[in-house]
Amino acid sequence: MPHQLEDLISDSEDELPSGWEVRTTEDGKVYYVDHTSKLTQWDHPRSGKRKFLSSELPFGWERTEDEEGVLMFIDRVNNKSTYVDPRVAYAMTQERKGKIRFDASSTGMEVLRGKDLSSKTAFVTGGSSGIGFETCRALALHGCHVIMAVRDVNKGREKANKIKKEQSYVKTLDVIECDLSSLSSVKKCAAEYIEHGWALDMLILNAGMLGNNSYELTEDGVERTFQTNYLGHFYLTKLLADVLVASNPSRVVILSSEAHRFPNLEENPLDITRLPISRQEYWPVLAYNQSKLCCLIFAIELNKQMQPKGVTANAVHPGNLIHTSLSRSSFMYKFLSILTMPFSKSVEQGAATTVYCACAPELNKVGGFYFNNCCGCEPSEQSKGDQQAHALWTLSERLIAGIS
């Protein structure tokens, strides 16, 4: 049996009076029919607002005709049908069009509500826990082919299966091993991705760690926080650059942090030539802050280089002190995140800005910016400037030179 209209628009901000019906034109305009007076109008009969629809049907829906040739819509996910355009359930008022649609309370699922990502492919680092997992979940539940890059493949498959069990229609979830603290692992990961022949519409560089309690070098001789949060992602992006270009328009979303504003104990600007942080200067928080500043500088510079080729890059701040596995290396951070849990974002909310930057249609061809709470915001002065960006790029190329 077809859906009733109420089933589709029960969450609408305003209900219709008795005797009224909502309809849509072929080009997606919303209008209202008064069956009593036999008149139609563009304005909602109660709110007086006009609404517009997305250009695409929600995931799982398709247009068809009934036996009499009347247009109808089929929900393949739930095996139901309706004569009401399902986009009406996600219609937005014209007064909200072009304005901020989401904020700090929004979740990744809310940002993607009504979207069909079945033609898209996303590669997410750190996809087996925290914000990365929620990012993968939100994308996959909207039809996206998601590849999860994880250190522990068994854990990654377990988490992928968890998403698949949530909804039976989720089929395209793959897992690849990638340890960002090992450049050889990053190289192997990229080679495996390319070998599969997957497209790359969204590269989401999410994985990260807070600084270890003590100074530690990776097998590549690089301070671990710097390599895990920044350098491994720089190398991965470089290796997948051709795939990004071939998939254009494509997007790169890099997780930075508001912590990027405090890379030193003093107000002195960060000296790129002194990166990664030395053993003598090491402090877990500073190592983390400096790596996140590098992520932001990288996003801005990457966009300058890649946007002419159809690839845009933006950096995001997911939220402050979100309780995730990020704190696994720091007792202090773990304590603070537990203490502030009632006041900080959930991981679902933490994923919102990431998926917004990866999918929002208004961000087509928009790059080189820093986003917080699904809204562009001003980054620190230290993240700007070609000289800083070129110095960091040169340093990064030198650090990966032995692997290439």
ABEGO torsion letter per residue (X at the ends): XBBBAAAAAAABABBBBBGBBBBBBAAGBBBBBBAAAGBBBABBAAAGBBBBBBABBBBGBBBBBBAAGBBBBBBAAAGBBBABBAAAAABBBAAABGBBABBAABBAAAAABGBBAAABBBBBBGAABEAAAAAAAAAAAAGBBBBBBBABAAAAAAAAAAAAAABAABABBBBBBBBAABAAAAAAAAAAAAAAGBBBABBBBABBBBBBABBBBBAAGBBAAAAAAAAAAAAAAAAAAAAAAAAOBBBBBBBBBAAAABABABABBBBAAAOBBBAAABBAAAAAAAAAAAAAAAAAAAAAAAAAAGBBBBBBBAEBGBBBAAAAABAAAAAAAAAAAAABBBAAAAAAAAAAAAABAAABGBBGBBBBGGBBBBBBAAABEAAAAAAAAAAAAAAAAAAX
